Amino acid sequence: MAQESAATTLNSSISDQEFGLFQRLFHEQIGLQLTPVKKPLLCGRLAKRLTALGLGSYRDYYNLLVSKSGAEERETAIDLITTHETYFFREPKHFELLQSKIIPSLYANDELRVWSAASSTGEEAYTLAMVLDSFRSPRPWSITATDISRQVLINARRGLYPMTRGERIPEHYLKRYCLRGNGRYAGYFMVESALRERVEFLPGNLTQPCSDLGLFDVILLRNVLIYFDPPTKLLVLRNVLERLKPGGWLMVGHSESLHDTRLPLELVMPSVYRKAAE
């Protein structure tokens, strides 16, 4: 009860000046735009860390995050403040397009390379793997998945999910690629090891150049641009497009639009673009 009371007090005691410090910090670190309406969200997610560390104010916590010894806690704070809501076969029209048009059009490629940017806990990457294994194999393919949060990458590599997260997986995929848990894992399923091994999960900050990843035929950058201000959104898009082959496909979230970016992209259908050929 004492800890809950302390967290509640902290929840309501952050000043505008302290909130401004966190706004700048998260923007500098990962490009995240925290508008004033997000103050309750920030407090709700960080208050328990202050309590756990025995800190009396958000200013004390901020000072820890920017200190030389604060790297590990800074990563924890980033993980807490970023949103990781996702599920298998989210926005299914993208995967239908991949199956019906994109994979056949790239049949002649020696390898089909796909990047799941901001991959979160791995549902998007494993959805891609199910589709590619079904419609590309035995022709070579690979998936690279990146995220800013190392903790969600650990969870993604494990490939273990509550059954509720698999409700949108088509039955034939569920039977073919997922193993139902029992005993202590009752109510969970695990993506089969052969499929997990085809996905490479790597840490990545989209506001930084990603030249070490190579070039891709298809990139999914879905439901992440909405968290950036316009300059950061443009920076992220430029970094991502540098990794997309000429003529390659870019998919963003259905609620996201790139019409005002003046980038070398051709709209194929809502939320789906192709990079201009050189």
N, C-alpha and C positions, 0 to 999 in steps of 0.2 A: 504493500500500500504506500509506503514511504517513497519508493522509486516512482510509482505512478503519479503521486502528488508532485514530486520534483519535476517530472517530465511535463506535467500539465502546466506548472508554473513557467517553465522554460518556453513552453509552447506559445505563451502569450507575452513573453518579455523581450523579444527581439526588437531592437530599435530600427528605424529606417536607415540609420547610418550603418549599423551592423549588416542589415540585409543588403545594402549597397556593396559592402565588401564581398559578400558571397556572390552577388550578381557578377562582379568583375572577375572574381576568381574562376568561377565555372565557365564564364565566357572565354577567358584567356586559356584555360586548360582544354576545353573540349568544344568551344564555340556555342555552348548552350545559352539560349536567351531566357532568362527568368524575369518575367514581367511582375509588377507589384502584386497582381492577383495570385501569384504563386507563393507568396509569403507563407500562408498556412501550410502549403505542401512542404516547403523547405523545413519549416519548424517541425511538422509532424514526422518527417523522416530523419531529422538529425537530433532531435531532443534526447532520444535514448542513448545516443553516443556520448553526449555531454554527461548524462547521468552515469553511464558505465565508466567514463574516464575521470569522474569526480571533478568536473569543471563547472564553474559557477556562472559562466556567461557565454554567449555566442562569440563575443570578441575573443575570449580565451581559446575557444575551439578554432576560430579562424587563425589566431596566432600559431597554434599547433600545426595547422594545415600548411602554412607557408614557411614553417621552420625547416631547417636542414634535416631534422629527424622525423618530419611529418609525411614523408613520401607514402608510407604504407597506409596511414590513416587517410591521406588525401585520396588514395585509390578506393578506400572503403566509402568515403563520402560521395565520390563520383558514382560508385555503384548504387548507393542509396537514392541519389537524387535523379538518376536517369530512369526512364520508363522502359520496362522490358515486356510489355504486353504483346503477346503474339500467340499464334496457334497454327496447327498444320492446315495446309491448303487454304490459307487466308487469301482473300481476293482471287478465287479460283480461275477467273477468266485468263489471268496471266499464265497459269499452268496449262490451260486448254490451248492457248496460242502457242506455247512452247511445244506442245505435243503435235498440234495440227500443222503448224507452219514453220516455226523456227528450226526445230530439229531436222525436218526433211530438207530445208534449204541449205543446211550446213553439213549435209551428209558427206560431201567430198572432203571436208576438212580432215587433216591427219588427226587432230584432237579437238574436241569441243570443250572450251574452258568457260566456266561460269563463276561469277563472283557474287556471293551473298554479302553485301555490305551492310553493316549494322545488323548482324545476324542474331543478336540476342541469345536466347537459350537454345537455338539450333533448329527450331521447328521448320523455318523456311528452308534451311540448307538441306535437311533430310527430306522435305517434300520434293525439292529439286532432284535429290538423289533417286527417289522412287521413280520419278518421271523419266529421268535420263536412263536409269537402268532398264526401264521397261521399253523405251522407244529409241534409245541410242545404241545400247549394247548389241553385239560385241565390239562395235566401233569405239575407239578410245574416247573417254570423257573424264573431266575432273571438276571438282567444286572446291573453291577457296571461300571460307567464311571468316569474316572479321568482326570484332566488336571492341569498344573502348573498355569494357568491363572484363577483367580477367576472371572474376568469379562466375559470370554467366558462361564464359568459355569453358570453364571446368565442368559446369553442369551440362553444357552442350556436348562435350566430348563423351560424357558418360552415356547420354542418350536414353535416360530413364525419365518417364513422364507419367503423371496421373492419367487414368483412363479417360477422364473428362477432357483432357487436352487432345485426345485422338478422335473425338466425336465426328469431326469433319473428314477424316481419312476414309476414302472409299473402301468398301468391304474387301475387295480383292487385293488392295494394297496392304490393308491391315493384316490379312491372313498371310500374305507373302513376305512382308518385311518386318513385322512386329511380333514380339514374344510376350505373351501374357504372363504377368508375375503371379506367384503363389506364396503362401506362408507370409513372411514379413513383408513381401512385396505385393501382396494381394491389393488389387485396386490400381496397380501400375502396369505399364508395359515398357519394354525396352526395344529400341531399334536394333535389328540384328547386326551382329559384329561385321559381317561382310560389307554391309552398306555404310556403317560408321567409319570403316577404314578408308572409304572412298572420299571422305570429306576432311579437308584440312582446316582446322580452326586456329586462327592466329589473332593476336592482339593488334588493333589498328585504330588510329585516330584519323578520322576523315578530314580534319582540318590541316593535316600534314600530307606532304607528297607521299605517294605509295609506289614508287618506282620499283621497289624490290619484288612486287607481286607479279610483274610481267603484264602481258596483254590478254584481254578476254573477248570472247565472242558475244557474251550476254552478261549484263550486270543488273542486279536487283538492288535498288536503293529506295526501299519502300517505307513510307510512314516515318521518315526521320527528318526530312527537310523542314517540316512544320515546326521543329523545335529551334530553328536558327533564324536570326535576323537576316534581312536581305543581303548584306555584304558577306556574311558567313555562308549563307546558302549558295551564293555564287562561287565562293572559294571552294566549298566542298564539291560542287558540280564540276568545276574545272579540274580539281584533283582526280575525281572519278573518271571524267571523260578522257583524261590522259592515259588511262588504263584500258579504254575501249577501242577495239580495232575499228578502222574505217568500215562503215557499213554494219557495225555491230549494233546490238539491241540494248536499250536502256528502259527499265521499268521502274516507275515510281508509284507511290500510293494513289489510290483512286481520288483522294481528296487533294492531291498536290498537282500543281500546274507549273510548267516551265515557259509559258508563253512570253514572259517579260525578261528572259535571261539573255537573249541574243547570242545563243550558243549554236554551234554547227549541228543542230538536231532537226530532224524531220518528224513531225507528228504522224504516227501510223494509225493510232486510235487513242481514245482518252487514256492517259497514263502510260502509254507505250510510245517510244521514240527510236529512231535509228540515227546513228552518227553519219554525217555526210561523208561520202567517199572522197578520198584525196585525188 
